[in-house]
C-alpha cells in the first residue's frame, strides 16, 4: 500500500503536503479482528519505495504531478507506531525491536550521521542520482526533535538530548563566532522551483563550458530551494551531473568557493559518507597552509556539521596550530577546543599551549564557554592543571545559579577526570543539584552521580534525588547508565531511603539490557561489583558473568582489561554467598590474577614511607619478622595487609616461615628452648628421664613454661638420633608447624589506611574497602586500623610514642 497525493498544478515540479489529520484518521481506523501485528504490517507498507515513486512518475496522467513528502512519511510512521505501542504495552512487551528510532530508550541520537556505504564515483550521472535518492529517502525517515513522536509528553522531552546541537550553543553567544562557524539559521533569499529548474537545465546544456565560479554559484542557489524539494533535487540526473563537474574541476576552486560548496552540501543534506566528499577532503588538506585561521576553523566546523570524520585534515590543521597558536583570538580558542573535543584526537603538546591561552583569556570567558572548554579537554582525554581547574571552579561558583545544567555536567566531568576537589564548588553543587535532577535526562544524572563517586563526594540530598528520580524512567537508561549509577552508589557506600525500589528497578533493567552486554561486557561487571559493594548478589547474573562464554567475551571483545573485575567478583561470591553453586573462575586464572595483583599491591605499599615505618616498628615490637607477614589476605580485594597471629595468652606466634632463612630458624629454636647443652643434661637425656622431670628442670632454669615450639622441637624420651631427625623434620616444615599445632586465638589484619579510602571530608569508608572489612570478618580476622589521621602525625614524634601507639592498637583492640 502506498500513499500518493495527486494535484493538478500548472508548474512542472511542485506539490502540497496533505492535511495531517486525514492521514491520522485513516491510520487510526482499525478493522474488526485486526491485530497489533497487522498494525505493524500496515506501518511497513506505508513506506514509499524509490522504485515505486519512479514508476508513478512515468505512469501519471498528463497535467498531474506525484509528490513525495518527507513530512507525510514521518507523520504516518509515527502515528502507526503509536497504535502499535498502545497495543503491545498492554501486553507488557517492549516496542518492536526493528524500529529503533522510536524506542523510548533510543531517543538520544545524532540525526546528522548516516552510516550507509557508498560506491565509488562513476561517470554515470543516473547512478549517482539514484544514490542520492536512496540516501535522501533514508534521511527523510529519520525522527527529528520537532516531530510529533518527540514531543508527545513532558517526560520524554527531558530524555531528548541533541548530541549535535547542545555542544554548539556557545556559538550563539558572541557575534565573533560567526566569522569562523556555520550557522544554519542564516537567512538567504529562497529560490523558486522554476528558477531551480532553469539552473538544472543550464547544467545539462552548458556542462562543457561551466566555469568554477559558476558551478559554485549554482550549488549555493540550489541549496536555498524549499526544504521539501531537496529529496527531489538529489534524485535528479542533472544535479548528479553538477556534482561530477565540481569533482572534475576541483583543482580550479579557490578556498572561498570550496567553502561555499561545502555549505551547500550541508543545506541539501548530502550524506556524510558519500564518496564524492573524499575528493573535497583531499583538496582541503592540500589547501590548509594557504588558508587563514578563520577559514580553517570554518572548514573544520562544516565537516563537523556535516557529520563526517576528517582525521587527515585535522592532523594537518593541528600541525598548523602548533606553529600559529599564539595568533588565536579568544573566540577562535574556544572554537578550536570544541573542534578538538568533537574529533577526540589532538597532540598533547598543542593542548598544553592552549591551556596557557585559557589562562590568558580567563577573565573574558563566560559560564557556557567554561563548559565548552571542559568538555573539549575531557573528550580529547587532555589534562588541565590543578591551578586552571581551581580558576574554573571559582568562576562557576561566582554565578552557579545561572550555570546551565549542560555546562554544569561538563565541568563536573573535568573535575572527575583531573581528580581535583574544589570544595566550594561541590558544596554549591550539592545545593542546586537536587532541584535540577528531575529535569535532567538520565545520561546527565549518570554523569553527576559518577562525578560524585569519583571525587568521593557524598551528599545525601543529591543521592536521594537521583534515587527518587530513576525508578519511573529507568527504561531510558542505557547499560552504561545502569552500570555507572550502581557503581557510584556502591562506591559511596550509600543506601537511599527507597533502597528496595531503587535497586530492584535497576536489577530488572539489567535483565532487559542483556543483549547490550554482548557488545559492552564491562558494563555487566561494573553493575555486579557496584551491587556487591551494597550487599546485593543477583545469582543469575553472577552465574552468567562467571560463565566460560562470558569470560571469553570479556577477555577478547573489549578494549578494557576485565580480568581483575572477574577475579574480584569471583572472590566476593566465594565468601559472601556460601550457598552459591554456579560458575566460578578456573584455578589457573585465579592464581595468575592473584600474582599480578600482589605485584601491584606490594610495589604500591613498599613505596610509602609511612607503611615501611609501621612495618619496621611492628617487627621490632613483636620480636622479629617471623611474627608479622605482609601479604594479601584477600587477594581479590586488590590491597595488602599486615597479618599478626596471637595465642590464647595474647602473645604473638611466629607463623611467617618466609621471613627467615634455615640458619636463622635454627637459632630461633635454640633461643626459644633457652637451655645450655651441658654434660649433665646430655647424661640425663641418655638415661631417658621422664618428660615431666625434664620439663621441671627447664622451668627451674628458665623461670618460664616451655613453649609450643619447645615441645614440638625436642620430644623427650627419644634417642639423640631421633631428636636430630625430629629437628631436621621440623626445620624442613618451617615455623608454620608449631603455629599449626597451636591454632591462633586471634588473627589480626592490620590496615594502614589513606584518605582515598574514605568519602571526602569524612571517616566513612568507600564501598570496596568496607566490603573488604566485611569479608575479613567473615573469614575470621579482626581488623586493626592504623588510620592516617592518627598515624601520619606520629611519624614526627619520638620512637617510644610510636611503639606505644602500635602496642595499644594490637593488644587492646582485639580484647
N, C-alpha and C positions, 0 to 999 in steps of 0.2 A: 504494500500500500504506500503510495507517495502522495504528499500534499502539494498541490500545484494551484497557484492563483493566477488566472489569466485576465488581463485587462486590455482594452483597446486604447492605444496611445498613438499619436502621430509621429513621435520621435522614433529613432532607430534603436535606442537602448535605454530603457527606463523601467521603473516598477514602483509599486507601493506596497508596503507590508500590510497584510490583512489585519483585521481587528483581533487583538489577543483574546478577547472574551469569547469570540466564536470558536477559536481553537480549543480553549479550555473547556468550553461547553461540550464540544464533540468528544474530547478525550475522556471527560469525566463520565460520559454516558457508558454504563456497563450493562451488558445484556444479561438476562436471567440465566443462571447457570455458568456464567463466565468466571473463571478462577483467577487468582492472583498471577499464576503463571501465564495465563492468557494476556493479562495486562503487560507483563514483561515482553511477551512476543509482539504485542501491538507497539510498544515503545521502540522495539528494534526495527520494525518495519517502517516506522515513520522516517527513519534516517534516509536522506536523499543521496543516492549514489551518483558519482560523477558521470558514469556511463549512462545512467538513466536520464540525467539532465541533458547530456549531449543528444540523445535520441529524441527527447522532447523538442529540442531546438530545431531539429531537422523536420519534424512532423507537424509543427504547429501551423495553423491556418494563416494565410496572408493577413497582415494587419494586427496580429496578436504577438505578444511577447511573453515568454515564460520567465519568471523571475525567481531566483533562489535567494531567500532572505536568511542570513545567519541568525537574525533576531527571532524569526519564527522557529527556526531549528532549535535554538536554545530553550525557548519557551515551551515548545511541545515536549521536548525531552525532560525538562524539569517537572512539568505537570504530570507526565506519565510516571516519573519516579515517585512523586508524592503519592499517587494511587498505589503503586507497588509497596512503598514504605508503610502506608497505613494498613495494608493487608498483612504484611509479614510481621510487623511489630506486634500485632495482636497474637501471633503465634509464638512470640518470644524469640524470633530469629533476627539475625542481622540483615541489613540490606544486601542486595546481590553483590557478590564479590567482583564480578567482571566490570562493574560500573564504579571504579574507584573515585571518579571525580565527584561523586555525590555522597560518598560515605562520610558520616559525621566526623570520624577520626582523621579524615584526609582533607579537611577543609584548608589546611595551610599548604599552599603550594606556590611555586613560581610559574605563573601562567605565560611567562615570556620564553620559557625554554622548551624546545621541541626536539626530541631525540630520534627523529626518523632518519634513515640512511639516505644518502644522496648518490646519484650516479654522476659520473664524470661528464663535464660539459661536452655536448656533441654539436655537430653542425646542423642538426635538425631542430628547427625552431618549434615544430609541432610537439616534439618530445619534451622540450624544455617547458612549453606552455602547459602541457598535461601535468608535468611535475609540479609546477606552481599551483595548478588547480587542485591537485590532491592535497597539498600542504595547506592551502587556504581553507579547504573544507574541514581539514582536521583541526585547524586553529579556531575556526568559527564555532566548533562544537565544544570548545573549552569553557568551563564555568568561570565567569568573571565575577568580581566582587559586587557588581551592581545588578546581578541577575536576581530574579525572584527567589531562587533557592538560597542564595547567600544572605538574604535579608528576611527570612521567614520569621525569626523571633530574636529577641534581645540576647538570649543565652548564646546562640550560635554566633552572633556578631562579636561577642567577647573573644571567641576562639578564632575568628578570621584575622589572620596576620599576613600582611602583604610583605613577603620576604624580599621583594624587589623595591617597593615604593617607600617603605618606612625608613630604611637607611638613607634615603635621599632627601629627607625632609630638610636637612640643614642647608641644602642648595637654594631653598626659597627664602632664607633669612637675610641675605645680603645681595644687593644688585651686582656686586663684583663677580659673583659666581656665574652669572650669565655669560661672561666673557669666555669661559672655558668649560661649560657644561651644556648638556642637551636639555631643552625644556619642551616637552610635547605640547604644552598648553599655549605655545606661541601662536598668536593669531596671524593668519595669512589669507589672502584673497582666494576664496574657493573657486575651483574650476568646474565649469558646467560639463555635463555629459557630452554635449555636442562638441565642445572645444577639445575634450579628451579624444573623441573620435577623429577629429581633424588631425591631432598630433600623431595618433597611431597611423593614420593614412599617410602622412608625410614620411613617417619612418619607413613604411613599406615602399613608397615611390622613390624617395631620395636616399636610400640606405647607403649607396656608394659615395655620396657626396656630403654626408653629415660631418660637421666639424666637432671636435671635442667639446667646445663650449656649448654647442647646440645640443649635443647628447646630454650634457649635464643639466641644461635648462629644461629639456623635455622631462627628465626624471623629476626635477623639482616641481614642475607644473602638474604632472600626473599624480604626484604624491598628495596633492590637495584636492583630489576628487572626493566626493562624498564617501564616507567610510563604507557604506553598503555596496559601493561599486568596486571596492578593492578586490574581492574574490573574483569578480567577473574579469577585471583588468588582468589579474595574474594568470588567468586561463587563456588569454588572447595570444595568438601566434605572433602578432605584431609587437607585443610587449616583450616576448621572448627574443625577438629579433633585436630590439633595442638593447636588451641585456647583452646579447652576443656582440653587438657593436661596441658597447662600453668595454668589454673584455679585450676585444681586438685593438682598441685604441688606448689601452690602459697606460701606456708609456707616455702618452701625449697630454694627460691631465696634470694640471698643477695641483698643489695642496688644497687650496680652497674648493676647487671643482671636485676633487675626490671626497672632501668632507661633505659637500652638498649632496653628492650621490649617496653617501652612507646615511645621511639624514633621511633621504627619500626612501631608502630601503627600510628604515625603521617605521616610517609613516605607513608604508604599504604593507608591512607585515611580512617581509621576506624571511623565510625560515632561517634560523641562525646556523644550521648545519649545511646549508646549501653549498655545493661545490664551487659556485661562482665566487663566493666570498673568499675562497682560498687565494684567488688571484689578487683581490683587493688587499688582503692582509699582507701578502708578499710585497706589494707595491708600497704600502705604508711603512713596512720595515726598512725599505731602501730609502725612504724619504725622511727618516727620523732626524738625522743630523742637519737637515736643511729646513726644519720647521721650528717655530717658536714654542715657548713653554705653553702658552695658551692653546695653540693648535694641537700640541701633543696631548695635553690634558683633555681637550675636547674629543680627539680621536679615541683615546682610552675610554672616555665616558660613553661615547657612541657604541663602541664594541660591547661595553658592559650593558648598555640599554638594549642592544640587540640580543643579548643573551649568549654571545659567542665567546669562547675562551681563546685568547690570542697570546699564548705564553712567549712565543718568539718575539713578537712586537714589544711586549712588556719587558722582556730581558734587555732589549736594546734601549728601550726608554729609561730603564733604571740605570743603565750604564751612562746615559746622557745626564741623568740627575746626579749621579755621583760626581760629575765634573761641574755641574751648574747649580748645585743645591743652595748655595748662598744667594742665588738670584730669585729664589722662590718668594713670592709675596705671601701675606697671611692667608688669603683665601686659596691660593694655589697650594700652600702647605696642607691645609685641611683636606682639600680635594685629593691631593696625592695620597694622603693616608687612607682615605676612603677607597681609592682605587687599589691600593696595596692590600687592604683588608679583603676586598671582594675577590681579588685574584689569588690570595693566600700564598703568594710567593714574593720573596724580596731578599736581596743580600743584606745580611745583618749590619755590615759596616755602614750601609746607607741609613738604616733605622737609627743608628747612633747619631748620625749627623742631623736627622730630622728631629731627634729628641732635643738637641741643642737649640733648634729653631723654635720648638714648643716653648722652651723657657724664655726665648727672646720675645715671643708674642703672647706670653701668658696673661698679660693684663688686658688683651683685646678679646680673648676667647669668651664665648657665651656658653650657657648650660648645654644646649643641644650639640654644639661643636665639641664640648668636652666628651659627650657620649660618643661622637663620631671618632675622636682620637682614640678613646679606649677600645672601641670595637675594632678599629683598624689594627691596632697593635695586638689585640687579643687574637683576631682571626689569622694573623700572619705569624703567630707564636713568637712575637718580639717582646722583649722585656723593656720595662720602664724603670728607671732608678727609684729608690725609695723616696728620694727628695722630690722628684716630679710627682709621684703618687700622693705625697703629703700636700703638695701645692694643689693638685686636682681635688683632693678631699676638702681642703679649705674653701676652694671656690664653690664646690657643691653645697657645703654646709651653710654658706652665706645666704643662699636662697633656695633651700631644698623644697620648699612648698611649691615653687614654680618649676621644679625639675620634672620633666615628663617621665612617665613610667618606663618608656623605652630607653631613655638616656640613663635612668637610674639602674636598670638591669645591666646596661653596658658598662657602667662604672664599676658595678659590683663584680662583673666578670673579670675586669682587670685587677681589682683588689684580690680576687681569688687567685688569679694567675701569678701575681707578684708576691702573694702572702704578706701583704702589708696590712697591719691592723691600725686603721685610723679610728681611734676610739670615739671621737666626737661625731664623725660621720656615721658610725654604726649605731650610736645612741639615737641620733636623729632619724636614721633609717628605721629603727625599732618603733619610733613614734608614728611615722606616716605609713609604714607598710601594711599594718592590719586593715586600714581603711581602703587601701588600693588593691589588695589581693583579690577580693571578689570581682573586680573589674578587669583583672589581668587574665590573659589566656593561660592555658595550662603550661605551655612552654616557658612563659615568663615566670610563673610560680615556681617551676622546677629550678630555674636559674637563681632565683632569690634564695630558695631553700639550700641549694648546693653551695652557694656562696657562704651562707651561714655556717654550714658544716666544715667547709674548707678553712674558714677563718676561726673555727672553734667558738663561734659566737652564738650563744644560746639565749634567745629572747622568747620567753614563753608566749607572749602576745602574738608574735609573728608565727610561731609554730602552731599555735591554736587556730589562728586564722587560716593557715594552709590546710590543716587537718579538717577544719569545718567546711572549707570550700571544695575540696576534692571529691568526696563520695558522689555528689549529684552529677558531676561532669567527668567522672573517671573514664568514660568511653572515649573522650577526646585525647587521652594520654597515648603517646607512643610507648613502645617498650623501653626506650631510653628514659622517658619521663618517669615511668613507674620505678625503674631501677635507681635513678638518681635520688628520687624522693625517699624511697625506702632506705637507701644508703645514708642519706642525710639525717633522717630521724634516728636510725640506729647508731650512727657515729656520735651524735649529740646525746645519745642515751636518754632520749626524752619520749615519754608516752603522753599523748594529749588526753583531754577529758573524754573524747569519743574514740578511745583506743580501739575497741572491738569493731565499730563501724568502719573506722579508717583502715585498719589492717585487712579486714575481711573483703572490703571493696577492692583494694589493691591486689590481694592474692587472687581473687576471682578474675581480675583483669589480666593477671599474668597467664592464667589458663587460656583466656581468649586471645592472647597475643602469641601463642606458641609458634605459629608459622614465622613470625619475625625473628625468633631466636635461631632459626637456621642460618640467617644472614648476620645476626649480631649475638653470638653466644655469650659474649662478655656481659650483656645486659641481664641474662638469667642468673649468672653467677653473682653479679653485683646485687641483684634483688635478694637472692638467698642469703648472702652474707649480711646484708642490712637487716633482714628478718632474724637471722641468728643472733646478732647483737641485741635485738629486742626480745629474744627468747621465743621466737616463732619458728617452727620447723615443719613446713608442709612436706609430708613424707613423699607424696607422688612426685613433686617437683624435684626433691633431692635425689630420689631414685633415678629420675631422668638425667639430672646434671652429672651424676657419677656413673652413668652407663658407658660402656666402651665406645658406642657410636658417638655420643655427645663429647666424650673426652677427645676422640679423634677429630671431631669437628672443631673443638676449641683450640686444638694444637695446630691445625692446618689452615683453617679458613678465616683467620683474623690476624690483624696486624699487632694485636696485643699478646703479651706473654701471660697466659692464664693458668699455668701450672701451679703457681703459688696460691691462687684463689681456689683451685680444685683441692689442693692439699689442706688449706685452712678449713674448707667446708667438710672435707672427709674427717679430719681430726676432731672437729667440733661435734659432728654427728656421733663419732665413736664414744665420746664422753657424755654428751647430754641426751642422747637417745639410745639408752641401753637395750631397748626392745626392737630397735631398727634391724631389719633383716634384708635390706635391699642391696643395691650395688655399692661397692667400695673401690677405692683405688688399689691398684696392684702393689704388692710389697716392694717391687723393684722401683716403681715410680715414687713411692713414699720415701724410700731410702735415698734416692738421688736428690729429691727435693729437699729432704732434711739436711743433706750435706751442703747444698747450695745456700740454704738459709743460715746454717751455722757459720759459714764463711763470712757472710754479710754481717750477721749479728756480732760475731766476735771482733771483726775488724772495726765495727762501729763503736763498741763498748771500750775496746782497748785503746782507742784514740782519745778517750775522755779522761783528763787528769783526775776529776772528782771520783770516777769509778776506780781507777788504779790506786788512789789513796785509800779508798774504802777497803779494797781487796787486801792491800798490804797490812792495814791495821787489824783487819779481822784475822788474818793469818797469824799476826803477832799475838793477838789476844787469845786465840784458841789453842796455840801451841804448834802451829806449822801448817803447811799447805795440805796435809793429809786430812785435815778436819773441815775443809771447805772445798767446794767444787763450783767452778764457773762453767755452766753449760745451759742448754735449752731444755728445761724440764718438759715443756710442752712445745715441741718444735713448730707445730702448725700455727702457733700464736705469734711467730716472727720476731720474738725478742728473747733475750737470755736472762738468767737469774743466777744468784749465788745460793747454793744449797748447803745447809748445815743440818746434821742429824744429832739429836740429843737422846741420852738414855733415860731410864726411869728416874735417875737422880739429877736430871737436867745437866748432865755433863756431856761434852761433845764426844762423838765417836769418830775414830779415824777410818772413814769409809772410802776416801778418794785414793784408789790404787794407782791412778795415773800420775799422782803428784810426786812420787819418789822413785828413785832407782832401787834395784835389788839390794845394793850395798847399804843404802840409807834405811831400807825397810828392816834389814838385819840389825842395824844399830838401834833402830827404834824398838825392836822386840827386846833386845838386851836392856835397854833403858827402862822399858816398862816392867821387866822382871825385877830389876833392881837388886840382884843377888850376885855376889862375887863367888866364882867357882874355886873354892879352896880345897885343900886335900881332905879336910873333914867332910865337906859337903859331897865330894866325889865318893868317899868311903860310904857315906850314908846311901847314896844313890845305888852303889854296887850291892849293898846289903838288901836293897829293895824295901826300905821302910814304908810304912803306910802313908797314903796320901794326906791323911789328916795330920799326922805328925809333921810332915814336911811343910804343910801349909802353916802350922803353928810356928815353925822356925822362921818362915818368911815374914809372918806377921810380927814376930818379936823383933826381927832385924829391921824391917822397913817401917813398921808402925802403921801399916795400911792393909786393907783387904786386897787379895790378888785380883787382878782384873780379868776380864773375859779373855783378853789377849794372852795372858799368862797361862790360863787354864788350857787354852787351845794349843799353845806353843809347846809346853813341856808337860805331857801327861805322866805323872809319877808312877813308879812301879814298872816302867818299861826299861829295857836294857839301853845302854848308850847307843847301840846301833839303831834301836827303834826310835830313840829320841832324835838321832841325827836324821833318820829317814823322815820322821814327822816334821822336823824343822824344814827340811828341803821341800816337802809337800806343801807346807804352809807358805813357804816363800814363793812357790810357783803359783799358789792361789792368790797371793797378794793380800793386802789388808782388808779386802772385802769379806774374807772368810769369817773373822770374828764378828764383824758387823752384821753378817747374815745370821750367825748363830744367835746373836742377841739383837732382835729386831728393835729398831729405834722407836722410842716412845713418842717423839715429836720430830716431824720433818719440817724444816723451815725453808721457805722460798724468800730470799732477801732481794728486794727490788729497789734499785736506786732510780727514782723517777725524775722526769724533767717536765718543764711547763707545757710541752707539746702533747702531753698525755692527758691534759685536763682541759675543760672548757675555759675559754679566755676569761681571766679575772676571777676564777673560782677554783674550788678544790673538788669539783665533780669530775670523775674520770670519764674519758670518752669511751665509746661503745666497745672497741676492740680490747682495750685494757681492762674494762670492767668484766668483759666476757672471760678474759684470761684468769682473772682472780676467782671468778665463779667456778671455773673449771679446775683450777688448782685446789680449791676447797673440796671439790667433788672427788678428786683423786687422792685426798688425804694430806695435803700440805697446808701449813699455816703461813700466811703471807705476812712478812715483816717489811714494812715500807720505810725506806730512808727518804723522806720527802725532800725535794730540792729546796724548799723554803726553810728547812731546818739544817740540812747538811751543807749546803754551799756556804752559808755564813761561818760555819765551824772550820772551814778549811784554813782560815787565817788565825785560828785560835791555837792554844797550846796542845801539845801531843796528848797530854793526860786528859784534857777535856774531850777530845775526840774519842779516846778509848772509853771514857765513862759513858758517853752518849751511845756508843755501839753496844756496850755491855748491858745497858738498860734496855735497849731495843730488843736484844736477843734473849735475855734471860728473864725479862719482866713481862713482855708482851705475850709469850706463849702461856704464861700462867693465867 
